[in-house]
Amino acid sequence: MKFKIRTAKQEDCKEISRMIMDLAVYEKMPEQVKISHRELERDGFCHNPFFECLVAEVPEEHKSSQGHTTVGYALYFYTYSTWKGPSVFIEDLYVMPEYRGKGIGSGLMAKVAQVGKEKKCVRLQLSVLDWNTPSLDFYVRKGAQDLTASEGWHALRFDGEALDKLAAEAPKD
């Protein structure tokens, strides 16, 4: 199947928002999505964007059963490793179910890797839920290392009240 991967534009945010919710439903956490297309527009298309995004499109004749031609996305941002240097982190890689197995996910991931290499990134990182074996197997087939298994790293997060409490502990100026 023919498809095109391109850099997302501000006007793509409604479609990206739709797919973010589709991914959250798949990951059994739709109630955790608190942003809309407006926050995506604000945070991704400002002077210093918090993220970059690619979208995958199919021609009109291959549009989805719901009428969509934007069928996948990869949302990513840059981090820095004090051991290795610049890195790129894929927050989301999503392809609508009816388009999986057609090379779109591989194409999105390869394009993020290419963009990262152009920016001198030395590694690409991402997270996957432990029960999501189709995705984990896909990433491992592509050459990803499972750092939880090989090095024992755990992903940790502060949010909500825990983040507020931690921020309140900051030394005063």
C-alpha positions in Angstrom: 0.0 0.0 0.0 1.2 3.5 -0.8 1.6 5.9 2.0 3.5 9.1 2.7 5.2 10.2 5.9 5.6 14.0 6.5 6.2 16.5 9.2 3.0 17.3 11.0 1.5 20.8 10.6 -0.6 22.7 13.1 -3.8 21.8 11.2 -3.0 18.1 11.7 -3.6 18.4 15.5 -7.2 17.4 15.4 -6.3 14.1 13.6 -3.3 13.6 16.0 -5.6 14.2 18.9 -8.1 11.6 17.6 -5.3 9.0 17.2 -3.9 9.8 20.7 -7.3 8.9 22.1 -7.4 5.7 20.0 -4.0 4.8 21.4 -5.1 5.5 25.0 -8.2 3.3 24.5 -5.9 0.5 23.1 -3.6 1.0 26.2 -6.7 0.8 28.4 -6.1 4.3 29.8 -8.5 6.7 28.0 -9.3 8.6 31.2 -5.7 9.7 31.5 -5.8 11.8 28.3 -6.2 15.4 29.5 -5.2 17.4 26.4 -7.0 18.4 23.3 -5.9 19.4 19.8 -5.6 23.0 21.2 -2.8 22.0 23.6 -1.1 20.1 20.8 -1.2 23.2 18.7 0.1 25.4 21.5 2.9 23.1 22.6 4.1 21.7 19.3 3.8 24.7 17.1 5.2 27.5 19.2 8.6 29.3 19.2 10.2 26.6 21.3 8.1 23.5 20.7 8.0 20.8 23.4 7.6 18.0 20.7 7.9 17.3 17.0 5.5 15.0 15.1 5.3 13.0 11.9 2.1 11.8 10.3 1.4 8.9 7.9 -1.1 9.5 5.2 -2.6 7.2 2.6 -4.2 8.2 -0.7 -7.9 9.0 -0.8 -8.6 5.7 -2.4 -7.2 3.9 0.7 -9.0 6.0 3.3 -10.1 4.3 6.4 -13.6 2.9 7.0 -14.3 6.1 9.0 -13.0 8.3 6.1 -9.5 9.2 7.5 -6.4 9.5 5.3 -4.1 10.4 8.3 -3.6 6.9 9.6 -0.6 7.1 11.9 1.7 9.3 13.8 5.0 9.4 15.7 5.3 12.1 18.4 8.8 12.6 19.7 11.1 15.0 21.6 14.8 15.4 22.4 16.5 14.5 25.7 20.1 14.4 26.8 22.1 11.5 28.2 24.9 12.6 30.5 26.7 9.4 29.4 26.1 9.4 25.7 24.8 12.9 24.5 21.8 13.9 22.5 18.9 11.4 22.3 15.5 11.3 20.7 12.5 9.9 22.7 9.4 8.5 20.9 6.4 9.3 23.2 3.9 7.8 20.8 4.1 5.6 17.7 0.6 4.7 16.5 -0.9 3.2 13.4 -4.6 2.6 13.0 -5.4 -1.1 13.3 -6.6 -1.6 9.7 -3.2 -0.2 8.5 -0.8 -2.3 10.7 1.5 -4.7 9.0 1.9 -2.5 5.9 5.2 -0.9 6.8 3.7 2.3 8.1 5.0 1.9 11.7 8.4 0.9 10.5 8.4 3.9 8.2 7.5 6.3 11.0 10.1 4.8 13.3 12.8 4.9 10.7 12.0 8.5 9.9 12.3 9.5 13.6 15.6 7.7 13.6 16.7 9.6 10.5 15.7 13.0 12.0 17.5 12.1 15.2 20.7 11.2 13.3 20.5 14.5 11.4 20.4 16.2 14.8 23.4 14.2 16.0 21.4 12.0 18.4 23.2 8.9 19.5 20.2 6.9 20.5 16.5 6.6 20.2 14.4 5.6 23.2 10.8 4.7 23.9 8.6 2.9 26.4 6.1 0.1 25.9 3.6 -1.4 28.4 4.7 -4.8 29.7 1.5 -6.5 28.4 1.8 -5.0 24.9 3.8 -7.9 23.4 3.0 -7.2 19.8 4.6 -3.7 20.1 7.5 -5.0 22.3 8.2 -7.8 19.7 8.0 -5.3 16.9 10.6 -3.0 18.6 12.9 -5.9 19.5 12.7 -7.2 15.9 13.9 -3.7 14.8 16.9 -4.0 17.1 15.7 -2.3 20.3 17.2 -3.4 23.6 14.8 -4.1 26.5 16.6 -2.1 29.2 14.3 -3.4 31.9 15.4 -7.0 31.1 19.1 -6.3 30.3 20.0 -3.5 32.7 17.2 -3.4 35.2 16.1 0.2 34.5 12.7 1.2 35.9 10.6 4.1 34.4 9.4 6.5 37.2 7.1 9.4 37.1 6.0 12.3 39.4 2.7 13.9 38.6 -0.3 15.5 40.2 0.1 15.8 44.0 3.5 14.1 44.0 4.8 16.7 41.5 3.3 19.6 43.5 4.8 18.3 46.7 8.3 17.9 45.1 8.2 21.3 43.5 7.2 22.9 46.9 10.4 21.4 48.4 12.6 23.5 46.0 15.0 25.9 47.8 13.8 29.5 47.9 15.8 32.0 46.0 
